Amino acid sequence: MAVFKMPTKYFLVSGTAEGITELNSFDNALINAGVGDTNLVRLSSILPPRCREIDPIKLPEGSLVPIAYSKITSSTPGEVISAAVAIGIPEDENLAGLIMEYAAREPLEVVERKVKEMVREGFSFRGKKLKEIKSIGATIEVKRIATAFAGVVLWD
């Protein structure tokens, strides 16, 4: 039976890049965000209780990295694409926080506004009091094939 440790730290990452294929574009955006040489384990959207924010760290190459993320890729030249994540931090640190992800063919300010609204809705539905929202996003105007990526890395 596998034993998973509860993450105690988190940090926000974002990146954009172009590539010759959609996969190359995505991989390049991951490298730009600082998580490209790791194995991302995509999570749903819960920040563990008492998890604290740290500055981004250099992750060990090949490590399994729990992450909630948003991404969008486009091959339409001139199109603006954006991805963002937002974290709702509860007033009660013994309660879990909430991470929301959103991406669209819109400017970053539109995407970040929407993902923050999503956090507020999630807290309201859960009946939790929101202390603050933290967010990060990325935007790029497509030249060939581009990706915008934003994520919340959970770490111990």
CORGIJO-V718666 format. One record per pair of residues at least 4 apart in sequence whose C-alpha atoms are under 8 Angstrom apart, sorted by the first residue. I is the first residue (numbers start at 1). GAP is how many residues later the second one is. Records with the same first field share a line. If there is no record, write none. Layout:
I->GAP + GAP
//
This chain:
5->151
6->42 + 150
7->41 + 44 + 147 + 148 + 149
8->40 + 42 + 43 + 44 + 146 + 147 + 148
9->42 + 43 + 44 + 45 + 145 + 146 + 147
10->41 + 42 + 43 + 44 + 142 + 143 + 144 + 145
11->42 + 43 + 44 + 45 + 141 + 142 + 143
12->44 + 123 + 124 + 138 + 139 + 140 + 141
13->20 + 21 + 43 + 123 + 137 + 138 + 139 + 140
14->16 + 18 + 19 + 122 + 123 + 124 + 134 + 135 + 136 + 137
15->14 + 15 + 16 + 17 + 18 + 123 + 133 + 134 + 135
16->12 + 13 + 14 + 16 + 17 + 122 + 123 + 124 + 130 + 131 + 132 + 133
17->8 + 9 + 11 + 12 + 15 + 123 + 129 + 130 + 131
18->6 + 7 + 10 + 11 + 124 + 125 + 126 + 127 + 128 + 129
19->4 + 5 + 6 + 7 + 9 + 125 + 126 + 127
20->4 + 5 + 124 + 125
21->4 + 124
22->4 + 51 + 52 + 123 + 124 + 125
23->4
24->4
25->4 + 48 + 120 + 121 + 122
26->4 + 47 + 120 + 121 + 122 + 123
27->4 + 9
28->4 + 8
29->4 + 7 + 118 + 119 + 120
30->4 + 5 + 6 + 119
31->4 + 5 + 6
32->4
33->116 + 117
34->24 + 25
35->5 + 24
37->24 + 25
38->21 + 22 + 23 + 24 + 25 + 26 + 27
39->23 + 24 + 25 + 26
40->24 + 25 + 26 + 27
41->23 + 24 + 25 + 26
42->24 + 25 + 26 + 27
43->23 + 24 + 25 + 26
44->24
45->23 + 53 + 54 + 55
46->50 + 51 + 52 + 53
47->4 + 40 + 49 + 50 + 51 + 52
48->47 + 48 + 49
49->44 + 45 + 46 + 47 + 48
50->43 + 44 + 45 + 46
59->4
65->88 + 89 + 90
66->87 + 88 + 89
67->84 + 85 + 86 + 87
68->31 + 33 + 83 + 84 + 85
69->15 + 16 + 32 + 80 + 81 + 82 + 83
70->13 + 14 + 15 + 31 + 32 + 33 + 79 + 80 + 81
71->11 + 12 + 13 + 31 + 32 + 76 + 77 + 78 + 79
72->9 + 10 + 11 + 31 + 32 + 75 + 76 + 77
73->8 + 72 + 73 + 74 + 75
74->5 + 7 + 68 + 71 + 72 + 73
75->67 + 68 + 69 + 70 + 71
76->66 + 67 + 68 + 69
77->64 + 65 + 66 + 67 + 68
78->63 + 64 + 65
79->26 + 62 + 63
80->25 + 26 + 27 + 59 + 60 + 61 + 62
81->22 + 23 + 24 + 25 + 26 + 27 + 58 + 59 + 60 + 61 + 66 + 67
82->21 + 22 + 23 + 24 + 25 + 26 + 29 + 55 + 56 + 57 + 58 + 66 + 67
83->18 + 19 + 20 + 21 + 25 + 28 + 29 + 54 + 55 + 56 + 65 + 66 + 67
84->17 + 18 + 19 + 24 + 27 + 28 + 31 + 51 + 52 + 53 + 54 + 65 + 66 + 67
85->14 + 15 + 16 + 17 + 27 + 30 + 50 + 51 + 52 + 65 + 66 + 67
86->13 + 14 + 15 + 26 + 29 + 30 + 33 + 47 + 48 + 49 + 50
87->10 + 11 + 12 + 13 + 32 + 46 + 47 + 48
88->9 + 10 + 11 + 31 + 32 + 35 + 42 + 43 + 44 + 45 + 46
89->4 + 7 + 8 + 9 + 41 + 42 + 43 + 44 + 45
90->5 + 6 + 7 + 38 + 39 + 40 + 41 + 42
91->38 + 39 + 40
92->37
98->21 + 24 + 25
99->20 + 53
100->15 + 16 + 18 + 19
101->14
102->9 + 10 + 12 + 13
103->8
104->7
106->4 + 5
107->4 + 32
108->4 + 29 + 30 + 31
109->4
110->4
111->4
112->4 + 23 + 24 + 25
113->4
114->4
115->4
116->4 + 17 + 19
117->4
118->4
119->4 + 14
120->4 + 10
121->4
122->4
123->4 + 5 + 6 + 7
124->4 + 5
136->14 + 15
137->12 + 13
138->10 + 11 + 12
139->9
140->6 + 7 + 8
141->5
142->4
//
